[in-house]
Amino acid sequence: MATIKLVLFAFSLAILTGLYVQPGSAQQAAATAQEHAVRANEALKSGHPEKAIPEFQALIALEPDNVDAQANLGVLLYFRGDLKAAVIPLRIAVKLNPDLPKIRALLGLTEAGLGQTDTAAVDLKLALNGLAGADEAKLRKEVALKLVEIDTGREDLPGAAAALESVHDITSDDQEMLFASYRVYSDLAAESLLNLSLTAPKSGRMQQAIAHELERVRDYPGAIASYRRAIALEPHLPGIHSELAEVLRASDNQADKAAAQGEYELALKENTSDALAATRLGDILADKGDLDRATRYYEQALKAQPEEADALIGLAHVESDRGADDKALALLQKVVSDDPSNMLAHFRLSALYRKMRRPEDAKRELAEYQKLRELKDKLREVYSTMKLQAPGAADEGTSGHIAPDAKRGTP
């Protein structure tokens, strides 16, 4: 009952107003319509929606263009489960007043339940565009999931992705929406890979895509070989040298690790705005104690991407080594402010606070680091079960400059 009242809040007493009373027999008819309206609303207030249905039906018989009565009747029939009966008044209501997103949403859900997927998709998309606000999150979610179901059934993956994107504000902590996103985007990725293999099977991009897939399952030797084949086929693919360098850096093979620097240098030669390559070169030089050159690379990265967290952390490390702890502190605090989940920043802050003899601050940051580390370890276990590389997965052979067990700036 509460659900019905919630959906009906916009209409609960509206039908009691605006009734035009004419003299004579028309006046008697108007009075009868008003009586039906009163009885319908009394039934709703008392929690007896079934008694309201015949009253709304009688009211509509007298006033077919009464949008509130049509909408209320459609809602009541929908929640009673009588979709065949509900679709008619719901459709009439949105025809009389197209600016009723909640009613249009119920219409789309009703049409979907009746197997009328084409018209349902149209109405659901229109409804989703009109629904907004936290109080409508539940209905938005239901509409979006139904659209995803319809679009995937029609093999319209871009349409399903668009539906998910329209409710991205409620997907971050909703397991149903997250699973739907995972399925849709996984299918899109698989479809794109298949199309690429059919369109350009011998291209550098195909080898690059294969390398990505091999990297996901932690087959670093295979990924390195595919990246090198991609470069042999198309030496100037955007970003290819940075991607190869990242896998070389993650490899257990020391020769591969040593080769990463050359690939980062090639990446930066190809694109001076490659913030990742500039940051990694800064890390390598900082590890070697060449702080001046490291600083230049970090500054180059930050010029291209002022919010690049790894570059800010690296520069903070250099400033701390130079004794400029206040500068280092400001840089690390900016990273944590922008992204409280950055483990490396908390780790570095803890070390810096210890150096600055601020033990309580150091203890707090270390506790935050350990909490985030535990979460990451759990994530790693899940991905390990699937034999996949977890996002931001650890590089066990990382040098001490970055942090123990860090890759891509994440400890």
C-alpha positions as a Markdown table, in Angstrom:
| # | Residue | x | y | z |
|---|---|---|---|---|
| 1 | Met | 0.0 | 0.0 | 0.0 |
| 2 | Ala | 2.8 | 2.4 | 0.8 |
| 3 | Thr | 4.3 | 1.9 | -2.6 |
| 4 | Ile | 1.0 | 2.9 | -4.2 |
| 5 | Lys | 0.8 | 6.0 | -2.2 |
| 6 | Leu | 4.4 | 6.9 | -3.0 |
| 7 | Val | 3.8 | 6.6 | -6.7 |
| 8 | Leu | 0.5 | 8.4 | -6.4 |
| 9 | Phe | 1.7 | 11.4 | -4.4 |
| 10 | Ala | 1.6 | 13.7 | -7.3 |
| 11 | Phe | -2.0 | 12.9 | -8.0 |
| 12 | Ser | -3.5 | 12.1 | -4.6 |
| 13 | Leu | -5.9 | 15.0 | -4.3 |
| 14 | Ala | -5.6 | 16.6 | -7.7 |
| 15 | Ile | -8.8 | 15.1 | -9.1 |
| 16 | Leu | -10.8 | 17.0 | -6.5 |
| 17 | Thr | -10.0 | 20.3 | -8.2 |
| 18 | Gly | -10.8 | 21.8 | -11.5 |
| 19 | Leu | -14.1 | 20.1 | -12.1 |
| 20 | Tyr | -16.3 | 22.3 | -14.3 |
| 21 | Val | -20.0 | 22.2 | -13.2 |
| 22 | Gln | -22.6 | 23.1 | -15.8 |
| 23 | Pro | -26.3 | 23.8 | -15.2 |
| 24 | Gly | -29.0 | 21.2 | -15.6 |
| 25 | Ser | -28.2 | 17.5 | -16.3 |
| 26 | Ala | -24.5 | 18.3 | -16.9 |
| 27 | Gln | -24.4 | 19.7 | -13.3 |
| 28 | Gln | -25.8 | 16.4 | -12.0 |
| 29 | Ala | -23.1 | 14.5 | -14.0 |
| 30 | Ala | -20.4 | 16.7 | -12.6 |
| 31 | Ala | -21.6 | 16.1 | -9.1 |
| 32 | Thr | -21.5 | 12.4 | -9.7 |
| 33 | Ala | -18.0 | 12.6 | -11.0 |
| 34 | Gln | -16.9 | 14.5 | -7.9 |
| 35 | Glu | -18.5 | 11.9 | -5.7 |
| 36 | His | -16.5 | 9.2 | -7.4 |
| 37 | Ala | -13.4 | 11.3 | -7.0 |
| 38 | Val | -14.1 | 11.7 | -3.3 |
| 39 | Arg | -14.8 | 8.0 | -2.7 |
| 40 | Ala | -11.6 | 7.0 | -4.7 |
| 41 | Asn | -9.4 | 9.3 | -2.6 |
| 42 | Glu | -11.1 | 8.1 | 0.7 |
| 43 | Ala | -10.3 | 4.5 | -0.3 |
| 44 | Leu | -6.7 | 5.4 | -1.0 |
| 45 | Lys | -6.4 | 7.2 | 2.3 |
| 46 | Ser | -7.8 | 4.3 | 4.2 |
| 47 | Gly | -5.5 | 1.8 | 2.6 |
| 48 | His | -8.0 | 0.1 | 0.3 |
| 49 | Pro | -6.8 | 0.6 | -3.2 |
| 50 | Glu | -9.1 | -2.1 | -4.6 |
| 51 | Lys | -12.1 | -0.1 | -3.6 |
| 52 | Ala | -10.6 | 3.0 | -5.5 |
| 53 | Ile | -10.4 | 1.1 | -8.8 |
| 54 | Pro | -14.1 | 1.0 | -9.6 |
| 55 | Glu | -14.5 | 4.6 | -8.5 |
| 56 | Phe | -11.7 | 5.8 | -10.9 |
| 57 | Gln | -13.3 | 3.7 | -13.6 |
| 58 | Ala | -16.7 | 5.3 | -13.0 |
| 59 | Leu | -15.0 | 8.8 | -13.0 |
| 60 | Ile | -13.2 | 8.1 | -16.3 |
| 61 | Ala | -16.5 | 6.9 | -17.9 |
| 62 | Leu | -17.9 | 10.4 | -17.1 |
| 63 | Glu | -14.6 | 12.3 | -17.8 |
| 64 | Pro | -12.4 | 10.4 | -20.3 |
| 65 | Asp | -9.9 | 13.3 | -20.5 |
| 66 | Asn | -9.3 | 13.4 | -16.7 |
| 67 | Val | -5.5 | 12.7 | -16.7 |
| 68 | Asp | -5.3 | 12.3 | -13.0 |
| 69 | Ala | -8.0 | 9.7 | -12.9 |
| 70 | Gln | -6.4 | 7.8 | -15.9 |
| 71 | Ala | -3.0 | 7.9 | -14.2 |
| 72 | Asn | -4.3 | 6.8 | -10.8 |
| 73 | Leu | -6.3 | 3.9 | -12.4 |
| 74 | Gly | -3.3 | 2.8 | -14.4 |
| 75 | Val | -1.0 | 2.8 | -11.3 |
| 76 | Leu | -3.5 | 0.8 | -9.3 |
| 77 | Leu | -4.0 | -1.8 | -12.0 |
| 78 | Tyr | -0.2 | -2.0 | -12.5 |
| 79 | Phe | 0.5 | -2.8 | -8.8 |
| 80 | Arg | -2.4 | -5.2 | -8.8 |
| 81 | Gly | -0.6 | -7.1 | -11.6 |
| 82 | Asp | -3.3 | -6.5 | -14.2 |
| 83 | Leu | -0.9 | -5.3 | -16.9 |
| 84 | Lys | -3.4 | -5.8 | -19.8 |
| 85 | Ala | -5.9 | -3.5 | -18.1 |
| 86 | Ala | -3.2 | -1.1 | -16.8 |
| 87 | Val | -1.6 | -0.3 | -20.1 |
| 88 | Ile | -4.7 | 1.5 | -21.5 |
| 89 | Pro | -5.2 | 4.2 | -18.8 |
| 90 | Leu | -1.4 | 4.7 | -18.5 |
| 91 | Arg | -1.1 | 5.2 | -22.2 |
| 92 | Ile | -4.1 | 7.6 | -22.3 |
| 93 | Ala | -2.6 | 9.6 | -19.3 |
| 94 | Val | 0.8 | 10.2 | -21.1 |
| 95 | Lys | -1.0 | 11.0 | -24.3 |
| 96 | Leu | -3.1 | 13.7 | -22.4 |
| 97 | Asn | 0.0 | 14.9 | -20.6 |
| 98 | Pro | 3.4 | 13.8 | -21.9 |
| 99 | Asp | 5.2 | 15.5 | -19.0 |
| 100 | Leu | 4.6 | 12.6 | -16.5 |
| 101 | Pro | 7.9 | 10.7 | -16.3 |
| 102 | Lys | 6.8 | 8.4 | -13.5 |
| 103 | Ile | 3.6 | 7.4 | -15.3 |
| 104 | Arg | 5.5 | 7.0 | -18.5 |
| 105 | Ala | 8.0 | 4.8 | -16.6 |
| 106 | Leu | 5.2 | 2.6 | -15.4 |
| 107 | Leu | 3.8 | 2.5 | -18.9 |
| 108 | Gly | 7.1 | 1.3 | -20.3 |
| 109 | Leu | 7.4 | -1.4 | -17.6 |
| 110 | Thr | 3.9 | -2.5 | -18.3 |
| 111 | Glu | 4.6 | -2.7 | -22.0 |
| 112 | Ala | 7.7 | -4.7 | -21.3 |
| 113 | Gly | 5.8 | -7.1 | -19.2 |
| 114 | Leu | 3.3 | -7.6 | -22.0 |
| 115 | Gly | 6.2 | -8.3 | -24.5 |
| 116 | Gln | 5.7 | -5.0 | -26.3 |
| 117 | Thr | 9.5 | -4.3 | -26.2 |
| 118 | Asp | 9.7 | -1.8 | -29.0 |
| 119 | Thr | 7.2 | 0.6 | -27.5 |
| 120 | Ala | 8.5 | -0.2 | -24.0 |
| 121 | Ala | 12.0 | 0.9 | -25.0 |
| 122 | Val | 10.8 | 4.2 | -26.3 |
| 123 | Asp | 8.7 | 5.0 | -23.2 |
| 124 | Leu | 11.4 | 3.8 | -20.8 |
| 125 | Lys | 14.1 | 6.0 | -22.4 |
| 126 | Leu | 11.8 | 9.0 | -22.4 |
| 127 | Ala | 10.9 | 8.3 | -18.8 |
| 128 | Leu | 14.6 | 7.9 | -17.8 |
| 129 | Asn | 15.4 | 11.3 | -19.3 |
| 130 | Gly | 12.7 | 12.9 | -17.2 |
| 131 | Leu | 13.3 | 11.2 | -13.9 |
| 132 | Ala | 15.7 | 12.9 | -11.5 |
| 133 | Gly | 16.5 | 13.2 | -7.8 |
| 134 | Ala | 17.4 | 10.9 | -5.0 |
| 135 | Asp | 13.7 | 10.2 | -4.2 |
| 136 | Glu | 13.3 | 8.6 | -7.7 |
| 137 | Ala | 16.5 | 6.5 | -7.5 |
| 138 | Lys | 14.5 | 3.2 | -7.0 |
| 139 | Leu | 12.3 | 3.8 | -10.1 |
| 140 | Arg | 15.3 | 5.0 | -12.2 |
| 141 | Lys | 17.1 | 1.8 | -11.3 |
| 142 | Glu | 14.2 | -0.4 | -12.3 |
| 143 | Val | 13.7 | 1.5 | -15.6 |
| 144 | Ala | 17.5 | 1.3 | -16.4 |
| 145 | Leu | 17.7 | -2.4 | -15.7 |
| 146 | Lys | 14.6 | -3.1 | -17.8 |
| 147 | Leu | 16.2 | -1.1 | -20.6 |
| 148 | Val | 19.4 | -3.0 | -20.3 |
| 149 | Glu | 17.4 | -6.3 | -20.4 |
| 150 | Ile | 15.5 | -5.1 | -23.6 |
| 151 | Asp | 18.6 | -3.8 | -25.4 |
| 152 | Thr | 20.8 | -6.8 | -24.6 |
| 153 | Gly | 18.0 | -9.0 | -25.8 |
| 154 | Arg | 18.0 | -7.1 | -29.1 |
| 155 | Glu | 21.8 | -7.2 | -29.1 |
| 156 | Asp | 21.9 | -3.4 | -28.8 |
| 157 | Leu | 24.9 | -3.2 | -26.5 |
| 158 | Pro | 25.5 | 0.5 | -27.1 |
| 159 | Gly | 21.9 | 1.2 | -26.1 |
| 160 | Ala | 22.3 | -0.8 | -22.9 |
| 161 | Ala | 25.5 | 1.1 | -22.1 |
| 162 | Ala | 23.7 | 4.4 | -22.7 |
| 163 | Ala | 21.0 | 3.3 | -20.2 |
| 164 | Leu | 23.6 | 2.5 | -17.6 |
| 165 | Glu | 25.4 | 5.8 | -18.2 |
| 166 | Ser | 22.2 | 7.7 | -17.6 |
| 167 | Val | 22.1 | 6.4 | -14.1 |
| 168 | His | 25.8 | 6.4 | -13.3 |
| 169 | Asp | 25.2 | 8.4 | -10.2 |
| 170 | Ile | 23.5 | 5.3 | -8.6 |
| 171 | Thr | 25.8 | 2.6 | -9.9 |
| 172 | Ser | 28.8 | 3.1 | -7.6 |
| 173 | Asp | 27.4 | 1.1 | -4.6 |
| 174 | Asp | 24.5 | -0.9 | -6.0 |
| 175 | Gln | 25.4 | -4.5 | -6.7 |
| 176 | Glu | 22.7 | -5.1 | -9.3 |
| 177 | Met | 23.8 | -2.0 | -11.3 |
| 178 | Leu | 27.4 | -2.9 | -11.0 |
| 179 | Phe | 26.8 | -6.4 | -12.2 |
| 180 | Ala | 24.7 | -5.1 | -15.1 |
| 181 | Ser | 27.6 | -2.7 | -16.0 |
| 182 | Tyr | 30.1 | -5.6 | -15.8 |
| 183 | Arg | 28.0 | -7.7 | -18.1 |
| 184 | Val | 27.3 | -5.0 | -20.7 |
| 185 | Tyr | 30.8 | -3.6 | -20.9 |
| 186 | Ser | 32.4 | -7.1 | -20.9 |
| 187 | Asp | 30.2 | -8.0 | -23.8 |
| 188 | Leu | 31.0 | -4.7 | -25.6 |
| 189 | Ala | 34.7 | -5.4 | -25.1 |
| 190 | Ala | 34.4 | -9.0 | -26.5 |
| 191 | Glu | 32.3 | -7.7 | -29.4 |
| 192 | Ser | 34.9 | -5.0 | -30.2 |
| 193 | Leu | 37.7 | -7.5 | -30.0 |
| 194 | Leu | 35.9 | -9.9 | -32.3 |
| 195 | Asn | 35.2 | -7.1 | -34.8 |
| 196 | Leu | 38.8 | -6.0 | -34.7 |
| 197 | Ser | 40.0 | -9.6 | -35.4 |
| 198 | Leu | 37.7 | -9.7 | -38.4 |
| 199 | Thr | 38.5 | -6.2 | -39.7 |
| 200 | Ala | 42.3 | -6.1 | -39.1 |
| 201 | Pro | 43.6 | -9.5 | -38.0 |
| 202 | Lys | 47.2 | -8.7 | -38.9 |
| 203 | Ser | 47.3 | -5.1 | -37.6 |
| 204 | Gly | 49.3 | -3.6 | -34.8 |
| 205 | Arg | 46.1 | -2.8 | -33.0 |
| 206 | Met | 45.1 | -6.5 | -33.1 |
| 207 | Gln | 48.4 | -7.4 | -31.4 |
| 208 | Gln | 48.0 | -4.5 | -28.9 |
| 209 | Ala | 44.5 | -5.9 | -28.0 |
| 210 | Ile | 46.0 | -9.4 | -27.6 |
| 211 | Ala | 48.7 | -7.9 | -25.3 |
| 212 | His | 46.0 | -6.3 | -23.2 |
| 213 | Glu | 44.2 | -9.6 | -22.8 |
| 214 | Leu | 47.4 | -11.5 | -21.9 |
| 215 | Glu | 48.3 | -8.8 | -19.4 |
| 216 | Arg | 44.9 | -9.2 | -17.7 |
| 217 | Val | 45.7 | -12.9 | -17.1 |
| 218 | Arg | 49.2 | -12.0 | -16.0 |
| 219 | Asp | 50.9 | -13.7 | -18.9 |
| 220 | Tyr | 53.6 | -11.0 | -19.0 |
| 221 | Pro | 56.0 | -12.8 | -21.4 |
| 222 | Gly | 53.1 | -13.3 | -23.9 |
| 223 | Ala | 52.0 | -9.7 | -23.5 |
| 224 | Ile | 55.5 | -8.4 | -24.0 |
| 225 | Ala | 55.8 | -10.4 | -27.2 |
| 226 | Ser | 52.5 | -9.1 | -28.5 |
| 227 | Tyr | 53.4 | -5.5 | -27.8 |
| 228 | Arg | 56.7 | -6.0 | -29.6 |
| 229 | Arg | 54.9 | -7.5 | -32.6 |
| 230 | Ala | 52.5 | -4.5 | -32.5 |
| 231 | Ile | 55.4 | -2.1 | -32.6 |
| 232 | Ala | 57.1 | -4.0 | -35.4 |
| 233 | Leu | 53.9 | -3.7 | -37.4 |
| 234 | Glu | 53.1 | -0.1 | -36.5 |
| 235 | Pro | 56.0 | 1.6 | -34.7 |
| 236 | His | 54.1 | 4.8 | -34.0 |
| 237 | Leu | 50.9 | 3.5 | -32.4 |
| 238 | Pro | 49.8 | 6.1 | -29.8 |
| 239 | Gly | 50.8 | 5.0 | -26.3 |
| 240 | Ile | 52.2 | 1.7 | -27.3 |
| 241 | His | 55.7 | 2.2 | -25.9 |
| 242 | Ser | 54.3 | 3.3 | -22.5 |
| 243 | Glu | 52.1 | 0.2 | -22.4 |
| 244 | Leu | 55.0 | -2.1 | -23.2 |
| 245 | Ala | 57.1 | -0.3 | -20.6 |
| 246 | Glu | 54.5 | -0.9 | -17.9 |
| 247 | Val | 54.5 | -4.6 | -18.6 |
| 248 | Leu | 58.3 | -4.8 | -18.7 |
| 249 | Arg | 58.3 | -3.0 | -15.4 |
| 250 | Ala | 55.9 | -5.5 | -13.9 |
| 251 | Ser | 57.8 | -8.5 | -15.2 |
| 252 | Asp | 59.8 | -10.8 | -12.8 |
| 253 | Asn | 62.6 | -10.8 | -15.4 |
| 254 | Gln | 65.3 | -8.3 | -14.5 |
| 255 | Ala | 66.3 | -7.9 | -18.1 |
| 256 | Asp | 62.7 | -6.9 | -18.9 |
| 257 | Lys | 62.7 | -4.4 | -16.0 |
| 258 | Ala | 65.9 | -2.8 | -17.3 |
| 259 | Ala | 64.4 | -2.5 | -20.8 |
| 260 | Ala | 61.4 | -0.5 | -19.4 |
| 261 | Gln | 63.4 | 2.8 | -19.2 |
| 262 | Gly | 64.2 | 2.7 | -22.9 |
| 263 | Glu | 60.5 | 2.2 | -23.8 |
| 264 | Tyr | 59.5 | 5.1 | -21.5 |
| 265 | Glu | 62.0 | 7.3 | -23.3 |
| 266 | Leu | 60.7 | 6.3 | -26.7 |
| 267 | Ala | 57.1 | 7.0 | -25.5 |
| 268 | Leu | 58.1 | 10.5 | -24.3 |
| 269 | Lys | 59.9 | 11.1 | -27.6 |
| 270 | Glu | 56.7 | 10.2 | -29.5 |
| 271 | Asn | 54.6 | 12.3 | -27.2 |
| 272 | Thr | 56.0 | 14.9 | -24.9 |
| 273 | Ser | 52.7 | 15.1 | -23.1 |
| 274 | Asp | 52.8 | 11.4 | -22.0 |
| 275 | Ala | 52.5 | 12.0 | -18.3 |
| 276 | Leu | 52.8 | 8.3 | -17.4 |
| 277 | Ala | 56.1 | 8.0 | -19.2 |
| 278 | Ala | 57.5 | 11.2 | -17.7 |
| 279 | Thr | 56.5 | 10.1 | -14.2 |
| 280 | Arg | 58.0 | 6.7 | -14.6 |
| 281 | Leu | 61.3 | 8.2 | -15.8 |
| 282 | Gly | 61.2 | 10.5 | -12.9 |
| 283 | Asp | 60.8 | 7.5 | -10.6 |
| 284 | Ile | 63.8 | 5.7 | -12.2 |
| 285 | Leu | 66.1 | 8.7 | -12.0 |
| 286 | Ala | 65.0 | 9.4 | -8.4 |
| 287 | Asp | 65.9 | 5.8 | -7.5 |
| 288 | Lys | 69.3 | 6.4 | -8.9 |
| 289 | Gly | 69.7 | 9.6 | -6.9 |
| 290 | Asp | 69.6 | 12.0 | -9.9 |
| 291 | Leu | 67.1 | 14.3 | -8.2 |
| 292 | Asp | 67.5 | 17.2 | -10.7 |
| 293 | Arg | 66.6 | 15.2 | -13.7 |
| 294 | Ala | 63.9 | 13.4 | -11.8 |
| 295 | Thr | 62.4 | 16.7 | -10.9 |
| 296 | Arg | 62.3 | 17.8 | -14.5 |
| 297 | Tyr | 60.5 | 14.7 | -15.6 |
| 298 | Tyr | 57.9 | 15.1 | -12.8 |
| 299 | Glu | 57.4 | 18.7 | -13.7 |
| 300 | Gln | 56.9 | 17.7 | -17.4 |
| 301 | Ala | 54.3 | 15.2 | -16.3 |
| 302 | Leu | 52.5 | 17.7 | -14.2 |
| 303 | Lys | 52.6 | 20.2 | -17.0 |
| 304 | Ala | 50.7 | 17.7 | -19.1 |
| 305 | Gln | 48.4 | 16.5 | -16.3 |
| 306 | Pro | 48.4 | 18.8 | -13.2 |
| 307 | Glu | 46.5 | 16.3 | -11.2 |
| 308 | Glu | 48.7 | 13.3 | -12.0 |
| 309 | Ala | 49.0 | 11.6 | -8.5 |
| 310 | Asp | 52.1 | 9.6 | -9.2 |
| 311 | Ala | 54.0 | 12.6 | -10.4 |
| 312 | Leu | 52.9 | 14.6 | -7.3 |
| 313 | Ile | 54.0 | 11.7 | -5.0 |
| 314 | Gly | 57.3 | 11.3 | -6.8 |
| 315 | Leu | 58.0 | 15.1 | -6.6 |
| 316 | Ala | 57.1 | 15.0 | -2.9 |
| 317 | His | 59.7 | 12.2 | -2.4 |
| 318 | Val | 62.4 | 14.3 | -4.2 |
| 319 | Glu | 61.5 | 17.4 | -2.1 |
| 320 | Ser | 61.7 | 15.4 | 1.1 |
| 321 | Asp | 65.1 | 14.0 | 0.0 |
| 322 | Arg | 66.2 | 17.6 | -0.5 |
| 323 | Gly | 65.0 | 18.6 | 3.0 |
| 324 | Ala | 62.0 | 20.6 | 1.7 |
| 325 | Asp | 59.5 | 18.7 | 3.9 |
| 326 | Asp | 56.9 | 21.4 | 3.9 |
| 327 | Lys | 56.8 | 21.3 | 0.1 |
| 328 | Ala | 56.6 | 17.5 | 0.2 |
| 329 | Leu | 53.8 | 17.7 | 2.7 |
| 330 | Ala | 51.7 | 20.1 | 0.6 |
| 331 | Leu | 52.1 | 17.8 | -2.4 |
| 332 | Leu | 51.1 | 14.7 | -0.6 |
| 333 | Gln | 48.2 | 16.4 | 1.2 |
| 334 | Lys | 46.9 | 17.4 | -2.3 |
| 335 | Val | 46.9 | 13.8 | -3.5 |
| 336 | Val | 45.0 | 12.6 | -0.4 |
| 337 | Ser | 42.5 | 15.4 | -0.7 |
| 338 | Asp | 41.9 | 14.6 | -4.4 |
| 339 | Asp | 41.8 | 10.8 | -3.8 |
| 340 | Pro | 41.5 | 9.6 | -0.1 |
| 341 | Ser | 41.9 | 6.0 | -1.4 |
| 342 | Asn | 45.5 | 6.5 | -2.7 |
| 343 | Met | 47.5 | 4.0 | -0.6 |
| 344 | Leu | 50.9 | 5.2 | -1.7 |
| 345 | Ala | 50.1 | 8.8 | -0.7 |
| 346 | His | 49.1 | 7.6 | 2.8 |
| 347 | Phe | 52.3 | 5.5 | 3.0 |
| 348 | Arg | 54.5 | 8.4 | 2.0 |
| 349 | Leu | 52.7 | 10.8 | 4.4 |
| 350 | Ser | 53.3 | 8.4 | 7.3 |
| 351 | Ala | 57.0 | 8.3 | 6.5 |
| 352 | Leu | 57.1 | 12.1 | 6.1 |
| 353 | Tyr | 55.3 | 12.7 | 9.4 |
| 354 | Arg | 57.7 | 10.4 | 11.2 |
| 355 | Lys | 60.6 | 12.4 | 9.7 |
| 356 | Met | 58.9 | 15.6 | 10.8 |
| 357 | Arg | 58.5 | 14.2 | 14.3 |
| 358 | Arg | 54.7 | 14.2 | 14.2 |
| 359 | Pro | 54.0 | 10.7 | 15.5 |
| 360 | Glu | 50.3 | 10.9 | 15.9 |
| 361 | Asp | 49.9 | 12.0 | 12.3 |
| 362 | Ala | 52.2 | 9.3 | 11.2 |
| 363 | Lys | 50.2 | 6.7 | 13.1 |
| 364 | Arg | 47.0 | 7.9 | 11.6 |
| 365 | Glu | 48.3 | 7.7 | 8.0 |
| 366 | Leu | 49.9 | 4.3 | 8.6 |
| 367 | Ala | 46.6 | 3.0 | 9.9 |
| 368 | Glu | 44.8 | 4.3 | 6.8 |
| 369 | Tyr | 47.4 | 2.8 | 4.6 |
| 370 | Gln | 47.0 | -0.6 | 6.3 |
| 371 | Lys | 43.2 | -0.5 | 6.0 |
| 372 | Leu | 43.4 | 0.2 | 2.3 |
| 373 | Arg | 46.1 | -2.4 | 1.9 |
| 374 | Glu | 43.8 | -5.0 | 3.5 |
| 375 | Leu | 41.1 | -4.1 | 1.1 |
| 376 | Lys | 43.5 | -4.4 | -1.8 |
| 377 | Asp | 44.7 | -7.8 | -0.6 |
| 378 | Lys | 41.1 | -9.1 | -0.6 |
| 379 | Leu | 40.6 | -7.7 | -4.1 |
| 380 | Arg | 43.8 | -9.5 | -5.2 |
| 381 | Glu | 42.5 | -12.8 | -3.8 |
| 382 | Val | 39.3 | -12.4 | -5.8 |
| 383 | Tyr | 41.2 | -11.7 | -9.0 |
| 384 | Ser | 43.7 | -14.4 | -8.3 |
| 385 | Thr | 40.8 | -16.9 | -8.2 |
| 386 | Met | 39.9 | -15.7 | -11.7 |
| 387 | Lys | 43.6 | -15.8 | -12.7 |
| 388 | Leu | 43.3 | -12.1 | -13.7 |
| 389 | Gln | 45.5 | -9.2 | -12.8 |
| 390 | Ala | 43.7 | -6.9 | -10.3 |
| 391 | Pro | 43.5 | -3.2 | -11.2 |
| 392 | Gly | 46.6 | -1.5 | -10.0 |
| 393 | Ala | 48.1 | -4.9 | -9.2 |
| 394 | Ala | 51.3 | -5.1 | -7.3 |
| 395 | Asp | 54.7 | -5.2 | -8.9 |
| 396 | Glu | 56.7 | -7.4 | -6.5 |
| 397 | Gly | 60.0 | -6.2 | -7.8 |
| 398 | Thr | 59.5 | -2.5 | -7.5 |
| 399 | Ser | 62.4 | -0.4 | -6.2 |
| 400 | Gly | 62.3 | 1.2 | -2.8 |
| 401 | His | 61.6 | 4.7 | -4.2 |
| 402 | Ile | 58.0 | 3.9 | -5.3 |
| 403 | Ala | 57.0 | 1.9 | -2.2 |
| 404 | Pro | 57.1 | -1.7 | -1.2 |
| 405 | Asp | 55.0 | -3.7 | -3.6 |
| 406 | Ala | 53.8 | -0.9 | -5.8 |
| 407 | Lys | 52.8 | -0.5 | -9.4 |
| 408 | Arg | 51.2 | 2.4 | -11.2 |
| 409 | Gly | 51.7 | 4.4 | -8.1 |
| 410 | Thr | 49.6 | 2.0 | -5.9 |
| 411 | Pro | 51.3 | 0.2 | -3.0 |
